[in-house]
Amino acid sequence: MRKKEEAALIVDDEPDMCWALERIMKKNGVLSKKASSGREALALVGSSRFRLALLDAKLPDMDGLVLAGKIRKFDPSIRIIMISGYFYKNDVAIQRALSEGLIHGFVSKPFNNSEILKIIEITCPA
């Protein structure tokens, strides 16, 4: 059976953050699905194809960078953007993940809509 293709996967354990990211995506014509845990995200990646994943760095069941590695095993072509209030872009773990291609972009919380749209445009050109 062929996987259904979706545009974006949003993974964050804060319902308000998922809501905000979904609205940004929808307003800009991007379909998305959301997950509130790493386990839920992996189930979605196993059943659907995503072009983009927006991952929180700290989830209740798994670290966001660990989740990024697991997602890569399902689909190496997925573009992953880490969104975090815990890490900063210059943190060693984030710099390593960027240089190794584990993640393709990073946005710190709090963010504004234009930051999200800009990183998506850079990471996933049309």
MARNURO-346504 format. One record per atom (N, C-alpha, C, CB): chain; x, y, z; residue in one letter; atom name. Coordinates in steps of 0.02 Angstrom, whole numbers, plus 32768, in hexadecimal, padded with zeros to 4 digits. Glycine has a CB too. Layout:
# residues N
{node A, {X, Y, Z}, a, CA}
...
//
This chain:
# residues 126
{node A, {802A, 7FC5, 8000}, m, N}
{node A, {8000, 8000, 8000}, m, CA}
{node A, {802C, 803E, 8000}, m, C}
{node A, {7FD0, 8000, 803D}, m, CB}
{node A, {801C, 806D, 7FD6}, r, N}
{node A, {8042, 80AB, 7FD1}, r, CA}
{node A, {8030, 80DB, 8009}, r, C}
{node A, {8036, 80CC, 7F8C}, r, CB}
{node A, {8061, 80FC, 8025}, k, N}
{node A, {8054, 812D, 805B}, k, CA}
{node A, {8034, 816B, 803F}, k, C}
{node A, {8096, 813F, 807F}, k, CB}
{node A, {8005, 8187, 8065}, k, N}
{node A, {7FE6, 81C7, 8054}, k, CA}
{node A, {8019, 81FF, 805F}, k, C}
{node A, {7FA5, 81D3, 807D}, k, CB}
{node A, {801C, 822E, 8030}, e, N}
{node A, {804C, 8265, 8037}, e, CA}
{node A, {802C, 82A1, 8059}, e, C}
{node A, {8069, 8279, 7FF3}, e, CB}
{node A, {804B, 82BA, 808D}, e, N}
{node A, {8037, 82F6, 80B0}, e, CA}
{node A, {8070, 8329, 80A8}, e, C}
{node A, {8028, 82E7, 80FC}, e, CB}
{node A, {8061, 8366, 80B4}, a, N}
{node A, {8095, 8399, 80AC}, a, CA}
{node A, {80C1, 839F, 80EA}, a, C}
{node A, {8074, 83DC, 809E}, a, CB}
{node A, {80A4, 83A5, 8126}, a, N}
{node A, {80CC, 83B2, 8161}, a, CA}
{node A, {80B4, 838A, 819D}, a, C}
{node A, {80CB, 83FD, 8171}, a, CB}
{node A, {80E3, 8377, 81C6}, l, N}
{node A, {80D5, 8357, 8206}, l, CA}
{node A, {80EC, 8388, 823D}, l, C}
{node A, {80F9, 8311, 820D}, l, CB}
{node A, {80C0, 8396, 826B}, i, N}
{node A, {80CE, 83C3, 82A3}, i, CA}
{node A, {80D0, 8398, 82E2}, i, C}
{node A, {8099, 83FD, 82A9}, i, CB}
{node A, {8108, 8399, 8306}, v, N}
{node A, {8110, 8370, 8342}, v, CA}
{node A, {8122, 839D, 837D}, v, C}
{node A, {8145, 8339, 8338}, v, CB}
{node A, {80F3, 83A5, 83AA}, d, N}
{node A, {80FE, 83CD, 83E6}, d, CA}
{node A, {80CC, 83B7, 841B}, d, C}
{node A, {80F6, 841A, 83D7}, d, CB}
{node A, {80E3, 83B3, 845A}, d, N}
{node A, {80B7, 839D, 8490}, d, CA}
{node A, {808D, 83D6, 84AD}, d, C}
{node A, {80E0, 837E, 84C7}, d, CB}
{node A, {8097, 8413, 8495}, e, N}
{node A, {806E, 844B, 84AB}, e, CA}
{node A, {8036, 8456, 8477}, e, C}
{node A, {809A, 848C, 84B3}, e, CB}
{node A, {7FF7, 844A, 848B}, p, N}
{node A, {7FBF, 8453, 845C}, p, CA}
{node A, {7FBD, 8498, 843B}, p, C}
{node A, {7F7E, 8446, 847F}, p, CB}
{node A, {7FCD, 84CC, 8461}, d, N}
{node A, {7FCC, 8510, 8446}, d, CA}
{node A, {8000, 8519, 840F}, d, C}
{node A, {7FD7, 8543, 847D}, d, CB}
{node A, {803A, 84F9, 8416}, m, N}
{node A, {806E, 84FD, 83E3}, m, CA}
{node A, {8058, 84D9, 83A4}, m, C}
{node A, {80B1, 84E0, 83FD}, m, CB}
{node A, {803B, 849E, 83AC}, c, N}
{node A, {8021, 8479, 8372}, c, CA}
{node A, {7FED, 84A3, 834E}, c, C}
{node A, {8004, 8434, 8386}, c, CB}
{node A, {7FC1, 84C0, 8374}, w, N}
{node A, {7F8B, 84EA, 8358}, w, CA}
{node A, {7FA9, 8524, 8330}, w, C}
{node A, {7F5C, 8504, 8390}, w, CB}
{node A, {7FDA, 8546, 834D}, a, N}
{node A, {7FF8, 8580, 832C}, a, CA}
{node A, {801C, 856B, 82EB}, a, C}
{node A, {802A, 85A3, 835B}, a, CB}
{node A, {8042, 8535, 82EE}, l, N}
{node A, {8065, 851D, 82B3}, l, CA}
{node A, {8035, 8505, 827D}, l, C}
{node A, {8096, 84E5, 82C5}, l, CB}
{node A, {7FFF, 84E3, 8292}, e, N}
{node A, {7FCC, 84CD, 8261}, e, CA}
{node A, {7FAD, 8509, 823E}, e, C}
{node A, {7F96, 84A4, 8284}, e, CB}
{node A, {7F9E, 853E, 8264}, r, N}
{node A, {7F7F, 857A, 8246}, r, CA}
{node A, {7FAF, 859B, 8215}, r, C}
{node A, {7F6C, 85AC, 827E}, r, CB}
{node A, {7FEF, 859F, 8227}, i, N}
{node A, {8020, 85BD, 81F9}, i, CA}
{node A, {8022, 8594, 81B8}, i, C}
{node A, {8067, 85BF, 821A}, i, CB}
{node A, {8024, 8552, 81BF}, m, N}
{node A, {8026, 8526, 8184}, m, CA}
{node A, {7FE7, 852F, 815A}, m, C}
{node A, {802E, 84DD, 8199}, m, CB}
{node A, {7FAD, 852A, 817A}, k, N}
{node A, {7F6D, 852E, 8156}, k, CA}
{node A, {7F65, 8571, 8132}, k, C}
{node A, {7F33, 8523, 8187}, k, CB}
{node A, {7F77, 85A6, 8155}, k, N}
{node A, {7F71, 85E9, 8138}, k, CA}
{node A, {7F9C, 85F0, 80F9}, k, C}
{node A, {7F85, 861F, 816B}, k, CB}
{node A, {7FD1, 85C8, 80F5}, n, N}
{node A, {7FFF, 85CC, 80BC}, n, CA}
{node A, {7FF7, 8590, 808D}, n, C}
{node A, {8046, 85D0, 80D5}, n, CB}
{node A, {7FBD, 856F, 8092}, g, N}
{node A, {7FAD, 853A, 8064}, g, CA}
{node A, {7FD2, 84F8, 806D}, g, C}
{node A, {7FB8, 8551, 8020}, g, CB}
{node A, {7FEC, 84EC, 80A9}, v, N}
{node A, {8011, 84AF, 80B6}, v, CA}
{node A, {7FE7, 8482, 80E3}, v, C}
{node A, {8056, 84BF, 80D8}, v, CB}
{node A, {7FD8, 8446, 80CB}, l, N}
{node A, {7FB3, 8415, 80F2}, l, CA}
{node A, {7FE2, 83F8, 8127}, l, C}
{node A, {7F96, 83DD, 80C6}, l, CB}
{node A, {7FC7, 83EA, 8162}, s, N}
{node A, {7FF2, 83CF, 8197}, s, CA}
{node A, {7FCB, 839E, 81C3}, s, C}
{node A, {800F, 8407, 81C1}, s, CB}
{node A, {7FF2, 8374, 81E5}, k, N}
{node A, {7FD8, 8348, 8219}, k, CA}
{node A, {8001, 8356, 8257}, k, C}
{node A, {7FDB, 82FB, 8204}, k, CB}
{node A, {7FE5, 8349, 8291}, k, N}
{node A, {8009, 8357, 82CE}, k, CA}
{node A, {8010, 8318, 82F9}, k, C}
{node A, {7FE7, 838E, 82F5}, k, CB}
{node A, {8044, 8318, 8322}, a, N}
{node A, {8050, 82E3, 8353}, a, CA}
{node A, {8069, 8305, 8393}, a, C}
{node A, {8084, 82AF, 8338}, a, CB}
{node A, {8056, 82E8, 83CB}, s, N}
{node A, {806B, 8306, 840B}, s, CA}
{node A, {80A2, 82DE, 842E}, s, C}
{node A, {802F, 830B, 8439}, s, CB}
{node A, {80BA, 82A9, 840D}, s, N}
{node A, {80F0, 8281, 842A}, s, CA}
{node A, {811A, 8263, 83F1}, s, C}
{node A, {80D5, 8249, 8458}, s, CB}
{node A, {8155, 824C, 8403}, g, N}
{node A, {817F, 822C, 83D2}, g, CA}
{node A, {8160, 81EC, 83B7}, g, C}
{node A, {81C2, 821C, 83F0}, g, CB}
{node A, {8142, 81C5, 83E3}, r, N}
{node A, {8122, 8187, 83D0}, r, CA}
{node A, {80EA, 8193, 839D}, r, C}
{node A, {8106, 8162, 840E}, r, CB}
{node A, {80C1, 81C6, 83AB}, e, N}
{node A, {808B, 81D8, 837D}, e, CA}
{node A, {80A7, 81F1, 833A}, e, C}
{node A, {805E, 820F, 839E}, e, CB}
{node A, {80DC, 8217, 833C}, a, N}
{node A, {80FB, 8230, 82FF}, a, CA}
{node A, {8115, 81F6, 82D4}, a, C}
{node A, {8135, 8260, 830F}, a, CB}
{node A, {8135, 81C6, 82F3}, l, N}
{node A, {8150, 818C, 82CE}, l, CA}
{node A, {8118, 8164, 82AE}, l, C}
{node A, {817A, 8160, 82FD}, l, CB}
{node A, {80E0, 815D, 82D1}, a, N}
{node A, {80A6, 813A, 82B4}, a, CA}
{node A, {808E, 815E, 8275}, a, C}
{node A, {806C, 8134, 82E8}, a, CB}
{node A, {808A, 81A1, 8278}, l, N}
{node A, {8075, 81C8, 823E}, l, CA}
{node A, {80A7, 81C2, 8204}, l, C}
{node A, {806B, 8211, 8251}, l, CB}
{node A, {80E7, 81C5, 8214}, v, N}
{node A, {811A, 81C0, 81E0}, v, CA}
{node A, {8118, 817A, 81C1}, v, C}
{node A, {8161, 81CE, 81FD}, v, CB}
{node A, {8105, 8148, 81E8}, g, N}
{node A, {80FF, 8104, 81CE}, g, CA}
{node A, {80C4, 80FA, 81A0}, g, C}
{node A, {80FB, 80D4, 8207}, g, CB}
{node A, {8091, 8125, 81A6}, s, N}
{node A, {8054, 811C, 817E}, s, CA}
{node A, {804A, 8151, 8149}, s, C}
{node A, {8019, 811B, 81AB}, s, CB}
{node A, {806F, 8188, 814C}, s, N}
{node A, {8068, 81BF, 811C}, s, CA}
{node A, {80AE, 81D7, 8107}, s, C}
{node A, {803E, 81F9, 813A}, s, CB}
{node A, {80B1, 81F7, 80CE}, r, N}
{node A, {80EF, 8217, 80B8}, r, CA}
{node A, {80E9, 8262, 80C5}, r, C}
{node A, {80FE, 8208, 806C}, r, CB}
{node A, {811E, 827E, 80E1}, f, N}
{node A, {8120, 82C5, 80EF}, f, CA}
{node A, {815C, 82E4, 80CB}, f, C}
{node A, {8124, 82D3, 813B}, f, CB}
{node A, {8153, 8320, 80B4}, r, N}
{node A, {818A, 8344, 8095}, r, CA}
{node A, {81B4, 8368, 80CA}, r, C}
{node A, {8170, 8378, 8062}, r, CB}
{node A, {8193, 837A, 8102}, l, N}
{node A, {81B1, 83A4, 8135}, l, CA}
{node A, {819A, 838D, 817A}, l, C}
{node A, {819E, 83EE, 812B}, l, CB}
{node A, {81C6, 8391, 81AC}, a, N}
{node A, {81B4, 8383, 81F1}, a, CA}
{node A, {81CE, 83BC, 821C}, a, C}
{node A, {81D1, 833E, 820A}, a, CB}
{node A, {81A2, 83D8, 8245}, l, N}
{node A, {81B3, 840C, 8276}, l, CA}
{node A, {81B3, 83EA, 82BA}, l, C}
{node A, {8181, 844A, 8273}, l, CB}
{node A, {81ED, 83E2, 82D8}, l, N}
{node A, {81F3, 83BB, 8316}, l, CA}
{node A, {8207, 83E6, 8351}, l, C}
{node A, {8226, 8384, 830D}, l, CB}
{node A, {81E3, 83DC, 8388}, d, N}
{node A, {81F8, 83FA, 83C7}, d, CA}
{node A, {8235, 83D4, 83E0}, d, C}
{node A, {81BD, 83F7, 83FD}, d, CB}
{node A, {8263, 83F7, 8400}, a, N}
{node A, {82A1, 83D7, 8417}, a, CA}
{node A, {8296, 83AB, 8454}, a, C}
{node A, {82D4, 840C, 8428}, a, CB}
{node A, {8265, 83BA, 847D}, k, N}
{node A, {8259, 8393, 84BA}, k, CA}
{node A, {8211, 837C, 84BB}, k, C}
{node A, {8269, 83BE, 84F9}, k, CB}
{node A, {8209, 833B, 84B4}, l, N}
{node A, {81C7, 831C, 84B6}, l, CA}
{node A, {81C2, 82EF, 84F4}, l, C}
{node A, {81B9, 82F2, 8475}, l, CB}
{node A, {8187, 82DF, 850B}, p, N}
{node A, {8181, 82B8, 8549}, p, CA}
{node A, {819F, 8272, 8545}, p, C}
{node A, {8139, 82B3, 855D}, p, CB}
{node A, {81A1, 8254, 850A}, d, N}
{node A, {81B8, 8210, 8504}, d, CA}
{node A, {81FB, 8208, 84DF}, d, C}
{node A, {8184, 81E7, 84E0}, d, CB}
{node A, {8215, 823F, 84C3}, m, N}
{node A, {8252, 8238, 849C}, m, CA}
{node A, {826F, 827D, 848D}, m, C}
{node A, {8244, 8212, 845B}, m, CB}
{node A, {82B1, 827F, 8488}, d, N}
{node A, {82D4, 82BC, 8474}, d, CA}
{node A, {82C7, 82C9, 842A}, d, C}
{node A, {8321, 82B7, 8483}, d, CB}
{node A, {82BF, 8308, 8416}, g, N}
{node A, {82B0, 8319, 83D1}, g, CA}
{node A, {82E6, 8304, 83A0}, g, C}
{node A, {82A6, 8362, 83CC}, g, CB}
{node A, {8325, 8306, 83B4}, l, N}
{node A, {835B, 82F1, 8388}, l, CA}
{node A, {835B, 82A5, 837E}, l, C}
{node A, {839F, 8307, 83A4}, l, CB}
{node A, {8349, 8280, 83B2}, v, N}
{node A, {8340, 8237, 83AC}, v, CA}
{node A, {8307, 8229, 837C}, v, C}
{node A, {8333, 8216, 83F2}, v, CB}
{node A, {82D0, 824D, 8384}, l, N}
{node A, {8297, 8245, 8357}, l, CA}
{node A, {82AB, 8255, 830F}, l, C}
{node A, {825D, 8272, 836D}, l, CB}
{node A, {82D2, 8289, 8305}, a, N}
{node A, {82E8, 829A, 82C1}, a, CA}
{node A, {830D, 825F, 82A1}, a, C}
{node A, {8316, 82D9, 82C3}, a, CB}
{node A, {8339, 823F, 82C8}, g, N}
{node A, {835D, 8205, 82AE}, g, CA}
{node A, {832F, 81CB, 829C}, g, C}
{node A, {8390, 81ED, 82E1}, g, CB}
{node A, {82FC, 81C0, 82C5}, k, N}
{node A, {82CD, 818A, 82B7}, k, CA}
{node A, {82A2, 819A, 8279}, k, C}
{node A, {829F, 817E, 82F4}, k, CB}
{node A, {828F, 81D9, 8272}, i, N}
{node A, {8269, 81ED, 8237}, i, CA}
{node A, {8292, 81E2, 81F9}, i, C}
{node A, {8252, 8236, 823D}, i, CB}
{node A, {82D3, 81F3, 81FC}, r, N}
{node A, {8301, 81EB, 81C4}, r, CA}
{node A, {8302, 81A2, 81AC}, r, C}
{node A, {8347, 8202, 81D7}, r, CB}
{node A, {82FE, 8173, 81DC}, k, N}
{node A, {82FF, 812C, 81C9}, k, CA}
{node A, {82C0, 8119, 81A0}, k, C}
{node A, {8303, 80FF, 8208}, k, CB}
{node A, {8287, 8138, 81B0}, f, N}
{node A, {824A, 812D, 818A}, f, CA}
{node A, {824E, 814D, 8145}, f, C}
{node A, {820D, 8148, 81B0}, f, CB}
{node A, {8266, 818C, 8145}, d, N}
{node A, {8266, 81B2, 8106}, d, CA}
{node A, {829F, 81E4, 8106}, d, C}
{node A, {8222, 81D6, 80FC}, d, CB}
{node A, {82D8, 81D2, 80E7}, p, N}
{node A, {8312, 81FF, 80E6}, p, CA}
{node A, {8306, 8241, 80C1}, p, C}
{node A, {834C, 81DB, 80C7}, p, CB}
{node A, {82D1, 8245, 8099}, s, N}
{node A, {82C6, 8283, 8072}, s, CA}
{node A, {829F, 82B8, 8098}, s, C}
{node A, {82A0, 8272, 8033}, s, CB}
{node A, {8284, 82A7, 80D2}, i, N}
{node A, {825D, 82D8, 80F9}, i, CA}
{node A, {828A, 8311, 810F}, i, C}
{node A, {823B, 82B6, 8136}, i, CB}
{node A, {8274, 834E, 8109}, r, N}
{node A, {8299, 8389, 811F}, r, CA}
{node A, {8283, 8397, 8167}, r, C}
{node A, {828D, 83C8, 80F0}, r, CB}
{node A, {82B2, 8398, 8196}, i, N}
{node A, {82A2, 839F, 81DD}, i, CA}
{node A, {82BA, 83E3, 81F6}, i, C}
{node A, {82C2, 8366, 8206}, i, CB}
{node A, {828B, 8406, 8216}, i, N}
{node A, {829A, 8445, 8237}, i, CA}
{node A, {828D, 843C, 8282}, i, C}
{node A, {826F, 8481, 8219}, i, CB}
{node A, {82C0, 844B, 82AA}, m, N}
{node A, {82B9, 8446, 82F2}, m, CA}
{node A, {82A1, 8489, 830C}, m, C}
{node A, {82FE, 8433, 8314}, m, CB}
{node A, {826F, 8487, 8339}, i, N}
{node A, {8255, 84C3, 8358}, i, CA}
{node A, {825D, 84B9, 83A4}, i, C}
{node A, {8209, 84D0, 8344}, i, CB}
{node A, {827D, 84E9, 83C5}, s, N}
{node A, {828D, 84DD, 840B}, s, CA}
{node A, {8290, 851C, 8435}, s, C}
{node A, {82CE, 84BB, 8410}, s, CB}
{node A, {8278, 8516, 8471}, g, N}
{node A, {8282, 8548, 84A5}, g, CA}
{node A, {82B8, 8532, 84D4}, g, C}
{node A, {8240, 8555, 84CB}, g, CB}
{node A, {82D2, 84F5, 84CA}, y, N}
{node A, {8305, 84D7, 84F4}, y, CA}
{node A, {834B, 84E3, 84D8}, y, C}
{node A, {82F8, 848C, 84FC}, y, CB}
{node A, {8354, 84D8, 8498}, f, N}
{node A, {8394, 84E2, 8477}, f, CA}
{node A, {8397, 8527, 8457}, f, C}
{node A, {83A1, 84AB, 8443}, f, CB}
{node A, {83D4, 853C, 8447}, y, N}
{node A, {83DF, 8577, 841D}, y, CA}
{node A, {8402, 855F, 83DE}, y, C}
{node A, {840A, 85AE, 8443}, y, CB}
{node A, {8401, 8586, 83AB}, k, N}
{node A, {841E, 8571, 836B}, k, CA}
{node A, {8469, 8563, 8371}, k, C}
{node A, {8412, 85A6, 8336}, k, CB}
{node A, {848B, 8586, 839E}, n, N}
{node A, {84D4, 857C, 83A4}, n, CA}
{node A, {84E6, 8543, 83D5}, n, C}
{node A, {84F4, 85BC, 83BA}, n, CB}
{node A, {84B5, 8520, 83F1}, d, N}
{node A, {84C4, 84E6, 841C}, d, CA}
{node A, {84E9, 84B1, 83F3}, d, C}
{node A, {8483, 84C9, 843A}, d, CB}
{node A, {8518, 8490, 8412}, v, N}
{node A, {8541, 845E, 83F1}, v, CA}
{node A, {8516, 8427, 83D2}, v, C}
{node A, {8573, 843F, 8422}, v, CB}
{node A, {84E4, 840E, 83F6}, a, N}
{node A, {84B9, 83D8, 83DC}, a, CA}
{node A, {8494, 83EE, 839D}, a, C}
{node A, {8487, 83C2, 8411}, a, CB}
{node A, {847C, 842C, 839C}, i, N}
{node A, {8457, 8445, 8362}, i, CA}
{node A, {8487, 8450, 8327}, i, C}
{node A, {8433, 8488, 8373}, i, CB}
{node A, {84C1, 846D, 8334}, q, N}
{node A, {84F3, 8478, 82FF}, q, CA}
{node A, {8509, 8435, 82E0}, q, C}
{node A, {8530, 849E, 831A}, q, CB}
{node A, {8512, 8403, 830B}, r, N}
{node A, {8526, 83C1, 82F2}, r, CA}
{node A, {84EE, 83A3, 82C8}, r, C}
{node A, {8538, 8392, 832D}, r, CB}
{node A, {84B0, 83A8, 82DF}, a, N}
{node A, {8477, 838D, 82BA}, a, CA}
{node A, {846F, 83AF, 8276}, a, C}
{node A, {8436, 8395, 82E3}, a, CB}
{node A, {847B, 83F0, 8274}, l, N}
{node A, {8478, 8416, 8235}, l, CA}
{node A, {84B1, 8401, 8206}, l, C}
{node A, {847B, 8461, 8242}, l, CB}
{node A, {84EE, 83FD, 8220}, s, N}
{node A, {8527, 83ED, 81F5}, s, CA}
{node A, {8524, 83A5, 81DC}, s, C}
{node A, {8568, 83F8, 821B}, s, CB}
{node A, {8507, 8377, 8203}, e, N}
{node A, {8502, 8331, 81EF}, e, CA}
{node A, {84C5, 8325, 81C3}, e, C}
{node A, {84FF, 8305, 822B}, e, CB}
{node A, {849A, 8358, 81BB}, g, N}
{node A, {845E, 834F, 8192}, g, CA}
{node A, {8425, 832B, 81B5}, g, C}
{node A, {846F, 832A, 8154}, g, CB}
{node A, {842A, 8323, 81F7}, l, N}
{node A, {83F4, 8304, 821D}, l, CA}
{node A, {83B6, 8331, 821B}, l, C}
{node A, {8409, 82F6, 8266}, l, CB}
{node A, {83C3, 8372, 8225}, i, N}
{node A, {838E, 83A4, 821E}, i, CA}
{node A, {83A3, 83D6, 81E9}, i, C}
{node A, {837F, 83C8, 8262}, i, CB}
{node A, {8372, 83F9, 81CC}, h, N}
{node A, {8381, 8428, 8195}, h, CA}
{node A, {8378, 8470, 81A9}, h, C}
{node A, {8354, 8419, 815A}, h, CB}
{node A, {835B, 847B, 81E4}, g, N}
{node A, {8351, 84C0, 81FB}, g, CA}
{node A, {8341, 84C0, 8245}, g, C}
{node A, {831A, 84E2, 81D3}, g, CB}
{node A, {8345, 84FC, 8263}, f, N}
{node A, {8338, 8504, 82AA}, f, CA}
{node A, {8316, 8547, 82B6}, f, C}
{node A, {837A, 84FF, 82D4}, f, CB}
{node A, {82E2, 8546, 82E0}, v, N}
{node A, {82BF, 8583, 82F4}, v, CA}
{node A, {82B7, 8581, 8340}, v, C}
{node A, {827A, 858B, 82D0}, v, CB}
{node A, {82CA, 85B8, 8362}, s, N}
{node A, {82BF, 85B9, 83AA}, s, CA}
{node A, {827B, 85D6, 83BC}, s, C}
{node A, {82F6, 85E2, 83CC}, s, CB}
{node A, {8260, 85BC, 83F3}, k, N}
{node A, {8221, 85D5, 840E}, k, CA}
{node A, {8233, 860D, 843F}, k, C}
{node A, {81F8, 859C, 8432}, k, CB}
{node A, {820C, 8640, 8444}, p, N}
{node A, {81D1, 864E, 841A}, p, CA}
{node A, {81E8, 8665, 83D4}, p, C}
{node A, {81A4, 8683, 843B}, p, CB}
{node A, {81BE, 865A, 83A4}, f, N}
{node A, {81CC, 866E, 835F}, f, CA}
{node A, {8192, 8696, 8345}, f, C}
{node A, {81D9, 8630, 8333}, f, CB}
{node A, {819D, 86B7, 830C}, n, N}
{node A, {8164, 86D8, 82EB}, n, CA}
{node A, {8157, 86B2, 82AA}, n, C}
{node A, {8173, 8724, 82DE}, n, CB}
{node A, {811C, 86BD, 828F}, n, N}
{node A, {8107, 8698, 8253}, n, CA}
{node A, {8139, 869E, 821A}, n, C}
{node A, {80C4, 86B2, 823B}, n, CB}
{node A, {8155, 86D9, 8210}, s, N}
{node A, {8183, 86E2, 81D8}, s, CA}
{node A, {81C2, 86B8, 81E0}, s, C}
{node A, {8197, 872C, 81D3}, s, CB}
{node A, {81D9, 86AB, 821E}, e, N}
{node A, {8213, 8680, 8228}, e, CA}
{node A, {8205, 8639, 8210}, e, C}
{node A, {8228, 867F, 8272}, e, CB}
{node A, {81CA, 8620, 8221}, i, N}
{node A, {81B6, 85DD, 820C}, i, CA}
{node A, {81B1, 85D9, 81C0}, i, C}
{node A, {8172, 85C9, 822C}, i, CB}
{node A, {8190, 860A, 81A3}, l, N}
{node A, {8188, 8609, 815A}, l, CA}
{node A, {81CB, 860F, 8136}, l, C}
{node A, {8159, 8643, 8144}, l, CB}
{node A, {81F8, 8638, 8150}, k, N}
{node A, {8239, 8641, 8130}, k, CA}
{node A, {8261, 8601, 8133}, k, C}
{node A, {8260, 867A, 8153}, k, CB}
{node A, {8263, 85DF, 816C}, i, N}
{node A, {828A, 85A1, 8172}, i, CA}
{node A, {826D, 856A, 8146}, i, C}
{node A, {828E, 858A, 81BB}, i, CB}
{node A, {822A, 8568, 813F}, i, N}
{node A, {820B, 8537, 8114}, i, CA}
{node A, {821D, 8546, 80CB}, i, C}
{node A, {81BD, 8537, 811D}, i, CB}
{node A, {821C, 8585, 80B9}, e, N}
{node A, {822D, 8598, 8074}, e, CA}
{node A, {8275, 8585, 8063}, e, C}
{node A, {8223, 85E4, 806A}, e, CB}
{node A, {82A2, 8590, 8093}, i, N}
{node A, {82E8, 8580, 8088}, i, CA}
{node A, {82F3, 8534, 8087}, i, C}
{node A, {8314, 85A1, 80BF}, i, CB}
{node A, {82D2, 8511, 80B5}, t, N}
{node A, {82DB, 84CA, 80BE}, t, CA}
{node A, {82B8, 84A0, 8088}, t, C}
{node A, {82C2, 84B5, 8101}, t, CB}
{node A, {827D, 84B6, 8074}, c, N}
{node A, {8254, 8490, 8044}, c, CA}
{node A, {8241, 84BD, 800A}, c, C}
{node A, {8215, 8474, 8066}, c, CB}
{node A, {8270, 84CF, 7FE0}, p, N}
{node A, {825D, 84FA, 7FA8}, p, CA}
{node A, {822B, 84D6, 7F7A}, p, C}
{node A, {829C, 850E, 7F80}, p, CB}
{node A, {81FE, 84FC, 7F5E}, a, N}
{node A, {81C9, 84DF, 7F34}, a, CA}
{node A, {81E2, 84BE, 7EF6}, a, C}
{node A, {8198, 8514, 7F20}, a, CB}
//
